[in-house]
Amino acid sequence: MERQEYETELKRLKDEFYLKTKSLQTRFGLSQAIFKVDEIIRCERTDTTIKVGAIKVYIGMDGIPSPVYWGYVLKKDLTPKKNGETHSIFGNDQVIKIQ
């Protein structure tokens, strides 16, 4: 085996490992989501209410993937703010479902 063959194969393996790792992290993070798109949730830490528009995955400091709920910020009457402000709520701790 030549050095170039070795380096090519090693790069291929590293790329494959990276892709499989990202896939596993995404699957795990999304499996932890307890809310769904179009649900209205409130974060008690920040007192922010959003209508979930998307669920993404965040890798925390501990390396464990968790869900991130993204959506438009709602006013007290549960209508969207006129300025179109968005907010992300990380994880499931201190988050409650409103509707």
SULWOTA-V152108 format. One record per residue. N is the residue number from 1. RES is the residue in one small letter. PHI is phi in radians with two decimals (* if undefined). OMEGA is omega in degrees with one decimal (* if undefined). BURIAL is 1 if it has 9 or more other C-alpha atoms within 8 Angstrom, else 0. Layout:
# SULWOTA-V152108
<<N:RES:PHI:OMEGA:BURIAL> <N:RES:PHI:OMEGA:BURIAL>>
This chain:
# SULWOTA-V152108
<<1:m:*:178.4:0> <2:e:-1.52:-179.8:0> <3:r:-1.03:179.8:0> <4:q:-1.09:177.2:0> <5:e:-1.10:178.0:0> <6:y:-1.03:-178.3:1> <7:e:-1.11:177.9:0> <8:t:-1.11:-179.8:0> <9:e:-1.15:179.1:0> <10:l:-1.11:177.5:0> <11:k:-1.08:178.7:0> <12:r:-1.04:179.6:0> <13:l:-1.13:178.7:0> <14:k:-1.12:177.9:0> <15:d:-1.11:178.9:0> <16:e:-1.11:178.5:0> <17:f:-1.07:179.6:0> <18:y:-1.05:-178.8:0> <19:l:-1.12:179.4:0> <20:k:-1.21:177.7:0> <21:t:-1.12:178.5:0> <22:k:-1.05:179.3:0> <23:s:-1.10:178.5:0> <24:l:-1.11:179.1:0> <25:q:-1.07:179.6:1> <26:t:-1.12:179.3:1> <27:r:-1.04:-178.8:0> <28:f:-1.15:-179.4:1> <29:g:-1.01:179.5:1> <30:l:-1.19:178.9:1> <31:s:-1.20:179.9:0> <32:q:-1.53:-178.7:0> <33:a:-1.20:178.8:1> <34:i:-1.83:176.9:0> <35:f:-2.02:-176.8:0> <36:k:-2.09:175.1:0> <37:v:-1.03:-179.4:1> <38:d:1.42:173.7:0> <39:e:-1.44:177.8:1> <40:i:-1.80:-177.5:1> <41:i:-2.27:177.7:1> <42:r:-2.25:174.6:1> <43:c:-1.59:-178.7:1> <44:e:-1.26:177.5:1> <45:r:-1.16:-175.9:0> <46:t:-1.80:-177.1:0> <47:d:0.95:179.2:0> <48:t:-1.96:178.0:1> <49:t:-1.94:178.6:1> <50:i:-2.35:167.4:1> <51:k:-1.73:-174.6:1> <52:v:-1.12:178.5:1> <53:g:-1.86:179.8:1> <54:a:-2.77:175.1:0> <55:i:-2.12:-179.6:1> <56:k:-2.10:-178.1:1> <57:v:-2.19:178.7:1> <58:y:-2.14:176.0:1> <59:i:-1.71:-177.5:1> <60:g:-1.28:179.1:0> <61:m:-1.05:179.2:0> <62:d:-1.45:179.0:0> <63:g:1.46:-178.3:0> <64:i:-1.64:178.7:0> <65:p:-1.22:175.8:1> <66:s:-2.49:-177.6:1> <67:p:-1.29:172.9:1> <68:v:-2.20:179.3:1> <69:y:-1.68:-179.2:1> <70:w:-2.02:176.9:1> <71:g:-3.06:179.6:1> <72:y:-1.41:179.1:1> <73:v:-1.22:-179.6:1> <74:l:-1.92:174.7:1> <75:k:-1.40:-178.9:1> <76:k:-1.02:179.8:0> <77:d:-1.48:176.5:0> <78:l:1.16:171.3:0> <79:t:-1.79:-179.0:0> <80:p:-1.15:174.8:1> <81:k:-1.14:-177.5:1> <82:k:-1.13:-177.3:0> <83:n:-1.38:177.6:0> <84:g:1.26:-178.6:0> <85:e:-1.02:176.3:0> <86:t:-2.03:-178.4:1> <87:h:-2.67:174.9:1> <88:s:-2.02:176.1:0> <89:i:-2.02:-175.8:0> <90:f:-1.61:174.9:1> <91:g:1.32:-176.8:1> <92:n:-1.93:-177.5:0> <93:d:-1.22:176.7:0> <94:q:1.00:176.9:0> <95:v:-2.09:-179.8:1> <96:i:-2.19:177.3:0> <97:k:-1.49:177.8:1> <98:i:-1.65:177.8:0> <99:q:-2.39:*:0>>
